[in-house]
Amino acid sequence: MMLLIYGFVAYFLISILRFMREKSRNDRERNQILPQLLKRMEKLEKSAQRINQGDEKNRPE
């Protein structure tokens, strides 16, 4: 019976370590990509603002 408990504890610890390693890798990847995404969003926002300004100029009163 005690062997089953030790086995479960070992399995549980190994599962947690695998999860944390995968999470750390995913977090690193996300942190590397995040600045690129922010730059793209800023460009899109500026483009949208220019388009909206152009629409306001061409809009009849």
Backbone as a printed PyTorch tensor [residue, N CA C, xyz], in Angstrom:
tensor([[[  0.8250,  -1.1910,   0.0000],
         [  0.0000,   0.0000,   0.0000],
         [  0.8690,   1.2540,   0.0000]],

        [[  1.9040,   1.2520,   0.8040],
         [  2.7940,   2.4050,   0.8890],
         [  3.4980,   2.6380,  -0.4450]],

        [[  3.8080,   1.5590,  -1.1490],
         [  4.4650,   1.6790,  -2.4510],
         [  3.5560,   2.3950,  -3.4480]],

        [[  2.2640,   2.1530,  -3.3940],
         [  1.3160,   2.8340,  -4.2750],
         [  1.2840,   4.3400,  -3.9860]],

        [[  1.3270,   4.6820,  -2.7350],
         [  1.3150,   6.1020,  -2.3600],
         [  2.5830,   6.7860,  -2.8620]],

        [[  3.7350,   6.1530,  -2.6550],
         [  4.9880,   6.7240,  -3.1440],
         [  4.9710,   6.8390,  -4.6710]],

        [[  4.4360,   5.8280,  -5.3120],
         [  4.3370,   5.8610,  -6.7760],
         [  3.4590,   7.0030,  -7.2470]],

        [[  2.3250,   7.2080,  -6.5940],
         [  1.4290,   8.2960,  -6.9620],
         [  2.0930,   9.6490,  -6.7330]],

        [[  2.7720,   9.8050,  -5.6060],
         [  3.4560,  11.0610,  -5.3020],
         [  4.5350,  11.3380,  -6.3500]],

        [[  5.3060,  10.3250,  -6.7260],
         [  6.3530,  10.4900,  -7.7310],
         [  5.7260,  10.8810,  -9.0730]],

        [[  4.6590,  10.2060,  -9.4720],
         [  3.9730,  10.5140, -10.7210],
         [  3.4500,  11.9520, -10.7010]],

        [[  2.8630,  12.3440,  -9.5910],
         [  2.3120,  13.6830,  -9.4450],
         [  3.4140,  14.7410,  -9.5510]],

        [[  4.5300,  14.5220,  -8.8850],
         [  5.6400,  15.4760,  -8.9370],
         [  6.2180,  15.5770, -10.3440]],

        [[  6.3690,  14.4630, -11.0140],
         [  6.8920,  14.4660, -12.3820],
         [  5.9310,  15.1970, -13.3040]],

        [[  4.6360,  14.9850, -13.1230],
         [  3.6450,  15.6750, -13.9440],
         [  3.7090,  17.1880, -13.7270]],

        [[  3.8590,  17.5970, -12.4870],
         [  3.9540,  19.0310, -12.1810],
         [  5.2160,  19.6130, -12.8060]],

        [[  6.3330,  18.9120, -12.7190],
         [  7.5790,  19.4180, -13.2970],
         [  7.4720,  19.5470, -14.8160]],

        [[  6.8590,  18.5770, -15.4680],
         [  6.6660,  18.6520, -16.9240],
         [  5.7830,  19.8380, -17.2860]],

        [[  4.7050,  20.0080, -16.5380],
         [  3.7960,  21.1210, -16.7960],
         [  4.5170,  22.4560, -16.6360]],

        [[  5.2780,  22.6150, -15.5680],
         [  5.9730,  23.8740, -15.3130],
         [  7.0430,  24.1370, -16.3730]],

        [[  7.7290,  23.1100, -16.8370],
         [  8.7340,  23.2900, -17.8890],
         [  8.0650,  23.7630, -19.1790]],

        [[  6.9530,  23.1280, -19.5400],
         [  6.2120,  23.5140, -20.7400],
         [  5.6650,  24.9390, -20.6020]],

        [[  5.1590,  25.2580, -19.4280],
         [  4.6180,  26.6030, -19.1890],
         [  5.7210,  27.6500, -19.3090]],

        [[  6.8700,  27.3830, -18.7650],
         [  7.9840,  28.3280, -18.8470],
         [  8.4040,  28.5410, -20.2950]],

        [[  8.4600,  27.4740, -21.0710],
         [  8.8290,  27.5950, -22.4760],
         [  7.7920,  28.4190, -23.2340]],

        [[  6.5210,  28.1420, -22.9910],
         [  5.4550,  28.8990, -23.6630],
         [  5.4750,  30.3730, -23.2590]],

        [[  5.7390,  30.6480, -21.9940],
         [  5.8150,  32.0290, -21.5230],
         [  6.9850,  32.7680, -22.1810]],

        [[  8.1320,  32.0990, -22.3140],
         [  9.2790,  32.7160, -22.9810],
         [  8.9540,  33.0420, -24.4310]],

        [[  8.3230,  32.1040, -25.1290],
         [  7.9420,  32.3400, -26.5220],
         [  6.9750,  33.5130, -26.6320]],

        [[  5.9890,  33.5450, -25.7510],
         [  5.0190,  34.6400, -25.7700],
         [  5.7000,  35.9760, -25.5010]],

        [[  6.6130,  35.9980, -24.5560],
         [  7.3080,  37.2380, -24.2190],
         [  8.2040,  37.7130, -25.3640]],

        [[  8.7070,  36.7960, -26.1770],
         [  9.5110,  37.1870, -27.3230],
         [  8.6370,  37.7380, -28.4430]],

        [[  7.4400,  37.2220, -28.6020],
         [  6.5520,  37.6110, -29.6900],
         [  5.7450,  38.8620, -29.3350]],

        [[  5.5160,  39.1090, -28.0890],
         [  4.6550,  40.2100, -27.6530],
         [  5.0730,  41.5800, -28.2060]],

        [[  6.3450,  41.9680, -28.1830],
         [  6.7100,  43.2780, -28.7460],
         [  6.3750,  43.3880, -30.2420]],

        [[  6.5510,  42.3110, -30.9850],
         [  6.2100,  42.3260, -32.4080],
         [  4.7200,  42.5480, -32.5980]],

        [[  3.9260,  41.8820, -31.7970],
         [  2.4750,  42.0500, -31.9000],
         [  2.0500,  43.4790, -31.5500]],

        [[  2.6750,  44.0420, -30.5410],
         [  2.3450,  45.4090, -30.1570],
         [  2.6900,  46.3970, -31.2740]],

        [[  3.8300,  46.1960, -31.9340],
         [  4.2020,  47.0680, -33.0430],
         [  3.1900,  46.9630, -34.1780]],

        [[  2.7700,  45.7550, -34.4950],
         [  1.7890,  45.5580, -35.5630],
         [  0.4510,  46.1980, -35.2070]],

        [[  0.0550,  46.0790, -33.9560],
         [ -1.2060,  46.6930, -33.5340],
         [ -1.1260,  48.2150, -33.6340]],

        [[  0.0180,  48.7900, -33.2690],
         [  0.1850,  50.2380, -33.3790],
         [  0.0970,  50.6820, -34.8330]],

        [[  0.7180,  49.9200, -35.7420],
         [  0.6500,  50.2550, -37.1660],
         [ -0.7900,  50.1880, -37.6630]],

        [[ -1.5050,  49.1430, -37.2590],
         [ -2.8970,  49.0130, -37.6820],
         [ -3.7480,  50.1510, -37.1370]],

        [[ -3.4900,  50.5250, -35.9190],
         [ -4.2490,  51.6210, -35.3020],
         [ -3.9870,  52.9340, -36.0370]],

        [[ -2.7230,  53.1920, -36.3870],
         [ -2.3940,  54.4100, -37.1260],
         [ -3.0550,  54.3940, -38.5050]],

        [[ -3.0510,  53.2260, -39.1510],
         [ -3.6910,  53.1130, -40.4640],
         [ -5.1860,  53.3660, -40.3530]],

        [[ -5.8040,  52.8170, -39.3460],
         [ -7.2420,  53.0130, -39.1460],
         [ -7.5580,  54.4770, -38.8790]],

        [[ -6.7070,  55.1590, -38.1270],
         [ -6.9250,  56.5770, -37.8450],
         [ -6.8270,  57.4000, -39.1220]],

        [[ -5.8340,  57.0670, -39.9840],
         [ -5.6970,  57.7940, -41.2430],
         [ -6.8990,  57.5550, -42.1410]],

        [[ -7.3890,  56.3200, -42.1750],
         [ -8.5580,  56.0050, -42.9980],
         [ -9.7740,  56.7650, -42.4860]],

        [[ -9.9500,  56.7900, -41.1660],
         [-11.0880,  57.5190, -40.5850],
         [-10.9910,  59.0070, -40.8560]],

        [[ -9.8110,  59.5570, -40.8130],
         [ -9.6430,  60.9780, -41.0910],
         [ -9.9680,  61.2660, -42.5540]],

        [[ -9.5640,  60.3680, -43.4550],
         [ -9.8730,  60.5220, -44.8630],
         [-11.3660,  60.4440, -45.1210]],

        [[-12.0710,  59.5880, -44.4170],
         [-13.5180,  59.4680, -44.5580],
         [-14.2200,  60.7450, -44.0990]],

        [[-13.7030,  61.3520, -43.0400],
         [-14.3300,  62.5730, -42.5240],
         [-14.1650,  63.7210, -43.5200]],

        [[-13.0420,  63.7630, -44.2290],
         [-12.7980,  64.8230, -45.2030],
         [-13.7160,  64.6610, -46.4150]],

        [[-13.9870,  63.4150, -46.8060],
         [-14.7890,  63.1510, -47.9930],
         [-16.2840,  63.0680, -47.7080]],

        [[-16.6640,  63.1620, -46.4720],
         [-18.0680,  63.0260, -46.0890],
         [-18.8220,  64.3300, -46.3930]],

        [[-19.9430,  64.2470, -47.1200],
         [-20.7210,  65.4640, -47.3870],
         [-21.3800,  65.9640, -46.1040]],

        [[-21.5420,  67.2650, -46.0450],
         [-22.1310,  67.8520, -44.8310],
         [-23.5930,  68.0250, -44.9510]]])
